[in-house]
Amino acid sequence: MSVSFPILLVDADATLALGRDLGHLVQAGDVLALIGDLGAGKTTLTQGLMQGLGYQEEVTSPTFSIVQEYRGGRLEVFHFDFYRIEEEHELLDLGWDDYLDRDGVIIVEWPALHPDLLPKNTRWLKLSHQDEGRLIEEV
């Protein structure tokens, strides 16, 4: 994936556009860890990424389902939210290792809650509120 960070995103449309660009660049096996406070744009970025992969269906945060699986685009996508996971074994019981072995893209919101489960090649992207938009940077 080749995008130069940091990037100032002036509004939600800019966040969607960056996500679309990322959707054209991601490859099977990529893991993206999205860091940011509530409302920072993690789900909006994911929605754009899904558009870039060719998905037509609605993309929502997996806060209550823990994982959303998306098929029908260029690659399968497994969108996780670690926010409600208290113990690592809960993710392992959901088949976390199996998801990592599949030829899809994994997107994780709130990854800092269980960083040890993420592979070493994970791309960590931090979204933060700025005066008139959001800043996204690789960490």
Secondary structure, DSSP 8 states (H G I E B T S, - for coil): ----S-EEE-SHHHHHHHHHHHHHH--TT-EEEEE--TTSSHHHHHHHHHHHTT--S-----TTTSEEEE-SSSS-EEEEE-TT--SHHHHHHTTHHHHHHSSSEEEEESGGGSGGGS-TT-EEEEEEEETTEEEEEE-
